Amino acid sequence: MAEPDIDWPDPEGQEIVERLFAADAALRAHFDETAAAVGLTVPQAHTLLQLGQPRRMGHVAGQLHCEPSHVTGIADALEQGGFLRREPDPDDRRAKRLVLTEPGQDLRGRLLTRLFEKAPIISVLDADQRTALLSLLRTAQ
């Protein structure tokens, strides 16, 4: 069945939106594949990326747009794997923060390295194009 012929009021805007959605899909697929390649689930990989510095579990939940109880399950799995530990927050001993262990730091480093190897969109751009794209994206937000 043929697609209906639609007269878009802003064809250029339509193409921009379609290309942004395609870029988003490509980046998400790349992230999913990269997480799996280093032995992580997608939520575990997102959590590791948040832990460049020790973070409260509530902060991580906010960054991941999920309930803190969801982070508890992710942290349990990463802790069992030896990649992080929970410790009391020095500013509020009732709160726990997540801290990467040395193996967790190594895993996070491998994840970051692989994410930027052949990353969709950015890997095909030269330095000037990347700078221009970043400037446009900052302006658009």
Backbone as JSON Lines, residues from 0, in Angstrom:
{"i":0,"aa":"M","n":[0.84,-1.17,0.0],"ca":[0.0,0.0,0.0],"c":[0.89,1.24,0.0]}
{"i":1,"aa":"A","n":[0.6,2.17,-0.85],"ca":[1.39,3.39,-0.98],"c":[1.1,4.34,0.18]}
{"i":2,"aa":"E","n":[2.14,5.08,0.58],"ca":[1.94,6.08,1.62],"c":[1.08,7.21,1.09]}
{"i":3,"aa":"P","n":[0.22,7.77,1.95],"ca":[-0.59,8.89,1.47],"c":[0.29,10.08,1.15]}
{"i":4,"aa":"D","n":[-0.09,10.83,0.17],"ca":[0.64,12.02,-0.23],"c":[0.22,13.16,0.69]}
{"i":5,"aa":"I","n":[1.15,13.63,1.52],"ca":[0.85,14.68,2.49],"c":[1.63,15.92,2.11]}
{"i":6,"aa":"D","n":[0.95,17.04,2.1],"ca":[1.61,18.32,1.88],"c":[2.02,18.88,3.24]}
{"i":7,"aa":"W","n":[3.27,18.68,3.58],"ca":[3.77,19.15,4.87],"c":[3.92,20.67,4.8]}
{"i":8,"aa":"P","n":[3.52,21.38,5.85],"ca":[3.64,22.83,5.84],"c":[5.09,23.3,5.87]}
{"i":9,"aa":"D","n":[5.99,22.46,6.35],"ca":[7.41,22.82,6.45],"c":[8.23,21.59,6.07]}
{"i":10,"aa":"P","n":[8.4,21.34,4.76],"ca":[9.13,20.13,4.34],"c":[10.55,20.04,4.91]}
{"i":11,"aa":"E","n":[11.24,21.17,5.0],"ca":[12.59,21.15,5.55],"c":[12.56,20.78,7.03]}
{"i":12,"aa":"G","n":[11.62,21.35,7.76],"ca":[11.45,21.0,9.18],"c":[11.11,19.53,9.34]}
{"i":13,"aa":"Q","n":[10.26,19.03,8.44],"ca":[9.9,17.61,8.47],"c":[11.14,16.75,8.29]}
{"i":14,"aa":"E","n":[11.98,17.1,7.32],"ca":[13.19,16.3,7.09],"c":[14.12,16.37,8.29]}
{"i":15,"aa":"I","n":[14.24,17.55,8.91],"ca":[15.09,17.67,10.1],"c":[14.6,16.73,11.2]}
{"i":16,"aa":"V","n":[13.29,16.75,11.45],"ca":[12.72,15.89,12.49],"c":[12.95,14.42,12.15]}
{"i":17,"aa":"E","n":[12.7,14.05,10.91],"ca":[12.89,12.65,10.51],"c":[14.35,12.22,10.68]}
{"i":18,"aa":"R","n":[15.27,13.1,10.32],"ca":[16.69,12.76,10.44],"c":[17.13,12.7,11.91]}
{"i":19,"aa":"L","n":[16.56,13.57,12.75],"ca":[16.87,13.51,14.17],"c":[16.35,12.22,14.79]}
{"i":20,"aa":"F","n":[15.14,11.8,14.39],"ca":[14.62,10.52,14.89],"c":[15.49,9.36,14.41]}
{"i":21,"aa":"A","n":[15.93,9.41,13.16],"ca":[16.79,8.34,12.64],"c":[18.14,8.32,13.38]}
{"i":22,"aa":"A","n":[18.67,9.52,13.67],"ca":[19.93,9.6,14.41],"c":[19.76,9.03,15.82]}
{"i":23,"aa":"D","n":[18.64,9.38,16.46],"ca":[18.35,8.87,17.79],"c":[18.28,7.34,17.77]}
{"i":24,"aa":"A","n":[17.59,6.79,16.79],"ca":[17.46,5.33,16.69],"c":[18.82,4.68,16.49]}
{"i":25,"aa":"A","n":[19.66,5.28,15.64],"ca":[20.99,4.72,15.39],"c":[21.86,4.79,16.64]}
{"i":26,"aa":"L","n":[21.79,5.9,17.37],"ca":[22.59,6.03,18.59],"c":[22.11,5.06,19.67]}
{"i":27,"aa":"R","n":[20.8,4.88,19.78],"ca":[20.27,3.94,20.77],"c":[20.7,2.5,20.43]}
{"i":28,"aa":"A","n":[20.61,2.14,19.16],"ca":[21.02,0.79,18.75],"c":[22.51,0.58,19.04]}
{"i":29,"aa":"H","n":[23.31,1.58,18.74],"ca":[24.75,1.5,19.01],"c":[25.0,1.33,20.51]}
{"i":30,"aa":"F","n":[24.27,2.09,21.33],"ca":[24.43,1.98,22.78],"c":[24.06,0.58,23.26]}
{"i":31,"aa":"D","n":[22.92,0.07,22.77],"ca":[22.47,-1.27,23.16],"c":[23.52,-2.32,22.8]}
{"i":32,"aa":"E","n":[24.07,-2.24,21.58],"ca":[25.07,-3.2,21.13],"c":[26.36,-3.09,21.94]}
{"i":33,"aa":"T","n":[26.74,-1.85,22.26],"ca":[27.96,-1.63,23.02],"c":[27.82,-2.17,24.43]}
{"i":34,"aa":"A","n":[26.68,-1.92,25.06],"ca":[26.44,-2.44,26.41],"c":[26.56,-3.96,26.41]}
{"i":35,"aa":"A","n":[25.9,-4.59,25.46],"ca":[25.94,-6.05,25.38],"c":[27.36,-6.55,25.13]}
{"i":36,"aa":"A","n":[28.12,-5.84,24.32],"ca":[29.48,-6.27,23.99],"c":[30.4,-6.29,25.21]}
{"i":37,"aa":"V","n":[30.11,-5.43,26.2],"ca":[30.94,-5.44,27.41],"c":[30.26,-6.2,28.56]}
{"i":38,"aa":"G","n":[29.15,-6.88,28.25],"ca":[28.5,-7.74,29.22],"c":[27.51,-7.06,30.15]}
{"i":39,"aa":"L","n":[26.97,-5.93,29.72],"ca":[26.04,-5.19,30.56],"c":[24.65,-5.12,29.93]}
{"i":40,"aa":"T","n":[23.65,-4.96,30.77],"ca":[22.34,-4.6,30.26],"c":[22.35,-3.1,29.99]}
{"i":41,"aa":"V","n":[21.38,-2.63,29.26],"ca":[21.3,-1.2,28.97],"c":[21.17,-0.38,30.26]}
{"i":42,"aa":"P","n":[20.29,-0.75,31.2],"ca":[20.23,0.03,32.44],"c":[21.54,0.01,33.24]}
{"i":43,"aa":"Q","n":[22.23,-1.12,33.24],"ca":[23.53,-1.18,33.93],"c":[24.53,-0.24,33.27]}
{"i":44,"aa":"A","n":[24.55,-0.21,31.94],"ca":[25.47,0.66,31.22],"c":[25.15,2.13,31.51]}
{"i":45,"aa":"H","n":[23.88,2.49,31.48],"ca":[23.49,3.87,31.79],"c":[23.93,4.24,33.21]}
{"i":46,"aa":"T","n":[23.79,3.31,34.13],"ca":[24.18,3.56,35.52],"c":[25.69,3.77,35.62]}
{"i":47,"aa":"L","n":[26.47,2.92,34.97],"ca":[27.93,3.09,35.01],"c":[28.35,4.45,34.47]}
{"i":48,"aa":"L","n":[27.68,4.91,33.42],"ca":[28.03,6.2,32.85],"c":[27.79,7.34,33.84]}
{"i":49,"aa":"Q","n":[26.84,7.18,34.75],"ca":[26.54,8.21,35.75],"c":[27.58,8.26,36.86]}
{"i":50,"aa":"L","n":[28.42,7.24,36.95],"ca":[29.29,7.1,38.11],"c":[30.74,7.48,37.84]}
{"i":51,"aa":"G","n":[30.95,8.55,37.1],"ca":[32.3,9.1,36.97],"c":[32.81,9.53,38.34]}
{"i":52,"aa":"Q","n":[31.88,9.98,39.17],"ca":[32.12,10.32,40.56],"c":[31.09,9.56,41.39]}
{"i":53,"aa":"P","n":[31.38,9.3,42.65],"ca":[30.35,8.66,43.49],"c":[29.07,9.5,43.49]}
{"i":54,"aa":"R","n":[27.94,8.82,43.41],"ca":[26.65,9.5,43.35],"c":[25.66,8.82,44.29]}
{"i":55,"aa":"R","n":[24.79,9.64,44.86],"ca":[23.68,9.09,45.64],"c":[22.78,8.3,44.71]}
{"i":56,"aa":"M","n":[22.2,7.26,45.26],"ca":[21.3,6.42,44.46],"c":[20.13,7.26,43.94]}
{"i":57,"aa":"G","n":[19.63,8.17,44.74],"ca":[18.52,9.02,44.31],"c":[18.9,9.9,43.13]}
{"i":58,"aa":"H","n":[20.14,10.38,43.13],"ca":[20.62,11.19,42.0],"c":[20.68,10.36,40.73]}
{"i":59,"aa":"V","n":[21.2,9.15,40.85],"ca":[21.28,8.25,39.69],"c":[19.87,7.97,39.16]}
{"i":60,"aa":"A","n":[18.94,7.72,40.05],"ca":[17.55,7.47,39.62],"c":[17.01,8.67,38.86]}
{"i":61,"aa":"G","n":[17.28,9.86,39.34],"ca":[16.83,11.06,38.64],"c":[17.43,11.18,37.25]}
{"i":62,"aa":"Q","n":[18.7,10.88,37.13],"ca":[19.37,10.95,35.83],"c":[18.83,9.89,34.87]}
{"i":63,"aa":"L","n":[18.44,8.74,35.42],"ca":[17.92,7.65,34.59],"c":[16.41,7.76,34.38]}
{"i":64,"aa":"H","n":[15.8,8.74,35.01],"ca":[14.34,8.94,34.91],"c":[13.58,7.68,35.35]}
{"i":65,"aa":"C","n":[13.95,7.17,36.51],"ca":[13.29,5.97,37.03],"c":[13.14,6.1,38.54]}
{"i":66,"aa":"E","n":[12.43,5.18,39.11],"ca":[12.24,5.14,40.56],"c":[13.52,4.66,41.23]}
{"i":67,"aa":"P","n":[13.82,5.2,42.43],"ca":[15.01,4.74,43.15],"c":[15.04,3.22,43.36]}
{"i":68,"aa":"S","n":[13.87,2.61,43.52],"ca":[13.86,1.15,43.73],"c":[14.4,0.41,42.5]}
{"i":69,"aa":"H","n":[14.25,1.0,41.32],"ca":[14.79,0.38,40.11],"c":[16.32,0.42,40.15]}
{"i":70,"aa":"V","n":[16.88,1.51,40.65],"ca":[18.34,1.63,40.76],"c":[18.87,0.61,41.76]}
{"i":71,"aa":"T","n":[18.09,0.31,42.78],"ca":[18.52,-0.69,43.76],"c":[18.8,-2.02,43.09]}
{"i":72,"aa":"G","n":[17.91,-2.46,42.2],"ca":[18.11,-3.72,41.48],"c":[19.33,-3.68,40.58]}
{"i":73,"aa":"I","n":[19.52,-2.56,39.89],"ca":[20.68,-2.41,39.02],"c":[21.96,-2.44,39.87]}
{"i":74,"aa":"A","n":[21.95,-1.69,40.98],"ca":[23.12,-1.64,41.86],"c":[23.42,-3.02,42.44]}
{"i":75,"aa":"D","n":[22.37,-3.77,42.78],"ca":[22.57,-5.12,43.31],"c":[23.38,-5.96,42.32]}
{"i":76,"aa":"A","n":[22.98,-5.93,41.05],"ca":[23.66,-6.74,40.03],"c":[25.1,-6.26,39.82]}
{"i":77,"aa":"L","n":[25.31,-4.95,39.77],"ca":[26.66,-4.42,39.57],"c":[27.54,-4.7,40.79]}
{"i":78,"aa":"E","n":[26.93,-4.66,41.97],"ca":[27.69,-4.96,43.19],"c":[28.07,-6.44,43.23]}
{"i":79,"aa":"Q","n":[27.15,-7.31,42.84],"ca":[27.46,-8.74,42.8],"c":[28.58,-9.04,41.81]}
{"i":80,"aa":"G","n":[28.63,-8.26,40.73],"ca":[29.69,-8.45,39.75],"c":[31.02,-7.84,40.17]}
{"i":81,"aa":"G","n":[31.02,-7.14,41.31],"ca":[32.25,-6.53,41.81],"c":[32.57,-5.18,41.2]}
{"i":82,"aa":"F","n":[31.58,-4.55,40.55],"ca":[31.84,-3.31,39.82],"c":[31.55,-2.05,40.63]}
{"i":83,"aa":"L","n":[30.79,-2.19,41.7],"ca":[30.54,-1.04,42.55],"c":[30.28,-1.5,43.97]}
{"i":84,"aa":"R","n":[30.32,-0.53,44.86],"ca":[29.96,-0.78,46.25],"c":[29.08,0.38,46.71]}
{"i":85,"aa":"R","n":[28.28,0.11,47.72],"ca":[27.46,1.14,48.33],"c":[28.18,1.61,49.59]}
{"i":86,"aa":"E","n":[28.14,2.9,49.81],"ca":[28.71,3.42,51.04],"c":[27.84,4.57,51.53]}
{"i":87,"aa":"P","n":[27.88,4.85,52.83],"ca":[27.1,5.96,53.35],"c":[27.58,7.27,52.73]}
{"i":88,"aa":"D","n":[26.64,8.16,52.43],"ca":[26.99,9.48,51.9],"c":[27.57,10.3,53.05]}
{"i":89,"aa":"P","n":[28.74,10.9,52.88],"ca":[29.34,11.66,53.99],"c":[28.5,12.87,54.42]}
{"i":90,"aa":"D","n":[27.65,13.37,53.51],"ca":[26.81,14.52,53.85],"c":[25.49,14.12,54.5]}
{"i":91,"aa":"D","n":[25.1,12.86,54.35],"ca":[23.84,12.36,54.92],"c":[23.99,10.86,55.08]}
{"i":92,"aa":"R","n":[24.36,10.41,56.25],"ca":[24.69,9.01,56.47],"c":[23.49,8.09,56.29]}
{"i":93,"aa":"R","n":[22.26,8.66,56.22],"ca":[21.08,7.83,55.94],"c":[21.02,7.46,54.46]}
{"i":94,"aa":"A","n":[21.65,8.29,53.63],"ca":[21.64,8.06,52.18],"c":[22.83,7.2,51.79]}
{"i":95,"aa":"K","n":[22.65,6.44,50.74],"ca":[23.75,5.62,50.2],"c":[24.2,6.22,48.88]}
{"i":96,"aa":"R","n":[25.47,6.11,48.64],"ca":[25.97,6.49,47.33],"c":[26.67,5.31,46.7]}
{"i":97,"aa":"L","n":[26.7,5.33,45.4],"ca":[27.31,4.26,44.62],"c":[28.71,4.7,44.23]}
{"i":98,"aa":"V","n":[29.66,3.81,44.45],"ca":[31.07,4.1,44.18],"c":[31.62,2.96,43.33]}
{"i":99,"aa":"L","n":[32.24,3.3,42.22],"ca":[32.84,2.27,41.37],"c":[34.07,1.69,42.04]}
{"i":100,"aa":"T","n":[34.2,0.38,41.93],"ca":[35.42,-0.3,42.35],"c":[36.43,-0.16,41.19]}
{"i":101,"aa":"E","n":[37.63,-0.65,41.41],"ca":[38.61,-0.6,40.32],"c":[38.12,-1.38,39.09]}
{"i":102,"aa":"P","n":[37.59,-2.61,39.26],"ca":[37.04,-3.29,38.08],"c":[35.88,-2.5,37.44]}
{"i":103,"aa":"G","n":[35.1,-1.82,38.26],"ca":[34.01,-1.0,37.73],"c":[34.52,0.18,36.93]}
{"i":104,"aa":"Q","n":[35.6,0.79,37.4],"ca":[36.21,1.89,36.65],"c":[36.76,1.39,35.32]}
{"i":105,"aa":"D","n":[37.38,0.22,35.34],"ca":[37.9,-0.36,34.1],"c":[36.76,-0.65,33.12]}
{"i":106,"aa":"L","n":[35.68,-1.23,33.63],"ca":[34.54,-1.55,32.78],"c":[33.93,-0.27,32.21]}
{"i":107,"aa":"R","n":[33.79,0.75,33.03],"ca":[33.26,2.04,32.56],"c":[34.16,2.6,31.46]}
{"i":108,"aa":"G","n":[35.46,2.49,31.62],"ca":[36.39,2.96,30.6],"c":[36.24,2.21,29.29]}
{"i":109,"aa":"R","n":[36.09,0.88,29.38],"ca":[35.89,0.08,28.16],"c":[34.58,0.45,27.48]}
{"i":110,"aa":"L","n":[33.55,0.66,28.28],"ca":[32.25,1.06,27.73],"c":[32.37,2.39,26.99]}
{"i":111,"aa":"L","n":[33.0,3.37,27.62],"ca":[33.16,4.69,26.98],"c":[33.99,4.6,25.71]}
{"i":112,"aa":"T","n":[35.06,3.84,25.75],"ca":[35.92,3.69,24.56],"c":[35.13,3.09,23.42]}
{"i":113,"aa":"R","n":[34.4,2.02,23.69],"ca":[33.62,1.36,22.63],"c":[32.48,2.24,22.13]}
{"i":114,"aa":"L","n":[31.89,3.04,23.02],"ca":[30.79,3.91,22.59],"c":[31.23,4.89,21.51]}
{"i":115,"aa":"F","n":[32.47,5.35,21.61],"ca":[32.93,6.35,20.66],"c":[33.69,5.78,19.48]}
{"i":116,"aa":"E","n":[33.86,4.45,19.45],"ca":[34.43,3.8,18.28],"c":[33.29,3.62,17.27]}
{"i":117,"aa":"K","n":[33.43,4.2,16.14],"ca":[32.43,4.07,15.07],"c":[31.04,4.48,15.53]}
{"i":118,"aa":"A","n":[30.97,5.48,16.39],"ca":[29.67,5.96,16.87],"c":[28.89,6.55,15.72]}
{"i":119,"aa":"P","n":[27.63,6.16,15.56],"ca":[26.81,6.75,14.51],"c":[26.81,8.27,14.64]}
{"i":120,"aa":"I","n":[26.67,8.89,13.54],"ca":[26.59,10.34,13.41],"c":[27.96,10.99,13.58]}
{"i":121,"aa":"I","n":[28.54,10.94,14.78],"ca":[29.75,11.71,15.02],"c":[31.0,11.13,14.36]}
{"i":122,"aa":"S","n":[31.04,9.83,14.15],"ca":[32.26,9.23,13.6],"c":[32.46,9.55,12.12]}
{"i":123,"aa":"V","n":[31.42,9.97,11.44],"ca":[31.56,10.29,10.01],"c":[31.83,11.78,9.78]}
{"i":124,"aa":"L","n":[31.85,12.56,10.84],"ca":[32.06,14.01,10.73],"c":[33.51,14.37,10.99]}
{"i":125,"aa":"D","n":[34.01,15.36,10.26],"ca":[35.34,15.85,10.58],"c":[35.23,16.85,11.74]}
{"i":126,"aa":"A","n":[36.36,17.35,12.21],"ca":[36.37,18.21,13.4],"c":[35.51,19.46,13.22]}
{"i":127,"aa":"D","n":[35.59,20.1,12.05],"ca":[34.79,21.31,11.82],"c":[33.3,21.0,11.79]}
{"i":128,"aa":"Q","n":[32.94,19.89,11.17],"ca":[31.53,19.5,11.12],"c":[30.99,19.18,12.52]}
{"i":129,"aa":"R","n":[31.82,18.51,13.32],"ca":[31.4,18.2,14.69],"c":[31.17,19.47,15.49]}
{"i":130,"aa":"T","n":[32.08,20.43,15.35],"ca":[31.95,21.7,16.05],"c":[30.67,22.43,15.61]}
{"i":131,"aa":"A","n":[30.42,22.42,14.31],"ca":[29.22,23.08,13.78],"c":[27.95,22.39,14.28]}
{"i":132,"aa":"L","n":[27.94,21.06,14.26],"ca":[26.76,20.34,14.73],"c":[26.52,20.61,16.21]}
{"i":133,"aa":"L","n":[27.56,20.59,17.0],"ca":[27.42,20.85,18.42],"c":[26.87,22.25,18.67]}
{"i":134,"aa":"S","n":[27.37,23.2,17.93],"ca":[26.87,24.58,18.07],"c":[25.39,24.67,17.71]}
{"i":135,"aa":"L","n":[24.99,24.02,16.62],"ca":[23.58,24.04,16.22],"c":[22.7,23.36,17.26]}
{"i":136,"aa":"L","n":[23.15,22.24,17.79],"ca":[22.35,21.53,18.79],"c":[22.22,22.36,20.07]}
{"i":137,"aa":"R","n":[23.29,23.04,20.46],"ca":[23.21,23.91,21.65],"c":[22.23,25.05,21.41]}
{"i":138,"aa":"T","n":[22.26,25.61,20.23],"ca":[21.34,26.71,19.89],"c":[19.9,26.23,19.87]}
{"i":139,"aa":"A","n":[19.67,25.03,19.36],"ca":[18.31,24.5,19.22],"c":[17.7,24.13,20.57]}
{"i":140,"aa":"Q","n":[18.51,23.93,21.58],"ca":[17.97,23.54,22.88],"c":[17.9,24.76,23.72]}
